[in-house]
Amino acid sequence: MSRLVIVSNRVALPQESRAGGLAVALNAALREGGGLWFGWSGRRMREASGTLHEVRDGDLRFVTMDLSNEDHDAYYSNFANRSLWPMLHFRPDLVDYTRETHAGYQRVNALFAERLAPLLREDDTLWVHDYHLIPLGRYLRERGIGCRMGFFLHVPLPSSDLVSALPGHRELFGALGAYDLVGFQTRRDVERFRDYVRLFGEGHALEGDWLANSDGRRFRARHFPISIDTAGIAAQSAAGVRRTSVRRLRASLGDRALAISVDRLDYSKGLPDRFRAVSRLLERHPQHRGRLTCLQIAPASRSDVPEYQTLRRELAELTGHINGRHAEPDWTPLRYVNRNFSHDVLTGYYRIARLGLVTPLRDGMNLVAKEFVAAQDPQDPGVLVLSRFAGAANELGGALIVNPYDLDGVADAIDTGLGMPQAERIQRWRAMMDTLEHHDITRWRRSFLDALAATDG
């Protein structure tokens, strides 16, 4: 059995407490045969990049690399998050591109390859994660690394026309041809990538899931929708309702229904539109006044990026405007919270909610949607209102699927969910839960690694 080597922007070190399902799944994959996890250390240094640190945990090695302030700003803060992130989320209007930051992104990927290559063996299986490290495989191949390599893109892929609007796109996305298997969240993402390779990448779309890059090298592209620890979330939520903070929330609601949303503070999540849809609900369906509380949890992220600062101000103003317009002395329709909660508390919140509002403008998958479903009480489940532009909509057909740009439609879906009979709620939830129990996080990572093992290498 070959050794597994995982590469990602950040590494889940053994002494850190990370509840995320991805970190759990990747650690489980490493423990099956021993392995190595490589990535950025999280340290920003004044001196040059490249210093390595190693932590061992039994047969596992965790190797991290420091980055200088200059390299971090170019690679992560600027090109990854101000050029690639908006482009990959269908927002070319927000792309802030310079050749200098693109060069910095490539430079850091080349440095990752330089430091990682001596640690690799010829029979290793390498699994690279996400948009921060798209060209890493190419730099490793240039260093003579011949082991089997896979790449998984966690975020969406836009149409080939949009991708081609990014300066330097051919060099960047053409580098994906260095991998043996490129994984995406949805079939539609795979279709867009095949179009890109054919129309702009100077390559060829072959039979089945095979492609050839501009040099004639063959590789595969398939979809592997990421999932969650379904059984773990279900058990955690059942216990979570006993947490003090969950009991306090439930007591504060009285006999009102709770609609909950949990998102990272990001323009791709459609939070302003969601807030406006709540206001529209109270206008179109006034019977819900005083009977529904909407809780939006949105921890701040990337606070040094101007677009996120602007979004935070907009949401604060919207919250004040909506509450000022609709609130009563004993009731506030919208509660907006900018801080993190532990995962067991969040799943407890999901379980007591009547509605889950997951309405991003664009999302690769959105695991909150899946966690909301897994957290429900089987005897009295809540209803999921889900954007058609989240990858999860392809699997969770029991949700009320909405267009997040249609505020009236979202408002009407909330009204439908609040009035849905218990028998229908159970039927819809059961169909979604069956999917999540069959396709959990373990099945996701095993299906990817099995498909990678079946490539030519």
Phi, psi and omega in degrees: 000127182287155178284141178266131175239121179255137176233127177213165180302313177243155183244135176274093182290151186298331181277353180271149178260104180235119184273353185300138182297327180296314180299319179297316182294318181290323175297320179297320179296319179295321185287343181294330181216014185077148182181192187224137174239125186236140176180188179289144183283342188091354180270137173248120189246154174285325182278184185294154177289163167118348179294131182259150175227144182229136173236136178248144176220091186065236180276359185263142175241135177240110184245125181237157185234133176284152174237143174289161177304318182296314181293319179298316182297317182288311186288309190263299186297322185262288189294312182297313189260345179246350175245300184290313184303306179296322180297315182289343176255027171066031180236066179298338179293340180259000181291127176245099188247136166223152178295330181294316180287327175298317178297323178295320177299313179295322181297317180290322176298320177295324178291320173306313181297318181299318182279330182281323188308315181294344181271351187268152174247159184295331182262012177292156167249119185255131180234110183259140186240125159078176195293342178295335193233030181306312185275004185302318181301319180297317180294326177291319177299320180296337178269009175087011179284121185248007183290166179293132183230135174235155179226138176234126178264115184279340183259171181290165171242123180282181180297158182299328178297317179292316179302320183290348178282346179280121178303138180076016185298324185294318177295319185289301185282337173296336180294342178296338178292352177283342180275161176273332179217129176245121183255143178231168182284323188227162175300322181298322176298318178298316179300318179295321180293318178298320176298317181298312181302319183286318188271325187233344185267002180059029177242198184221139171269121184258188181292152179063227181258019182270146175225163172229132179280185186296338178268002180088001179288131182270140175208172185243151175227124181219163177260140179221085184297121183290152183223201188231172171278084190302309181296321180295319179294318180300314180292320181296319181292322179297323177281329185296331181296346178271353178295146184302316182294328178289318177297323179294318178298314181300318179296323182292337181283333187064233178261016179278151174281150178249129169249127186239143173225137177227118183214150164292145182289099186208144183293341179287344186277349176070032184296316178301319178296321180295316178300317180293327178294324176297317177298319179296323176304313183291336176280317184279331184228071187296349179294345180270356177300130180077358184242357182223133172242128179256122180251117176251115174257120184217083178302139180295145177217154176048048187294348178272357180267126185304321182299327180283326174297318178297317180298318181298318178295319180298317182292322178297318179293318179297318179301314179297319181294314183293315179293322178297329182278322191251341189293156172245165180305331182248015184205134174239124186289330188234122173250123185239119188236129183253048178214165181277152172232152178296155185295325180291328175291317180300315181293330173295320175299316180303319187292329181269359183276142174280330181226145167248122180256107181235092190231055178294154174287332176195133180208138179301312177223294186085093182281343175300320178301316181290321179294322178301315180297312183296334184277353188286153173287118184303332182276339184210063187286154173278178183249136178262125172257118194229133177295138175293345182264010170264139179303331182297337181297337179289340183248333187256067182291346178281353176284166169273106187275129185230161169265113186294343177279345180264091185297321178296320179295320177294317178300317180293324178294321176299317178299317179298316181296320180294331181260006185289132179297153183301319182299319179290322178299317179295318181298314180294316181297317183299320179296318180290320181293324176301317178297314183290328177289328179280319182249077179263185186295327179294316178297323179300307185290327178290322180294321177294311183293326176295317180294323178294320179296335183274355178282171183290334182076000000 
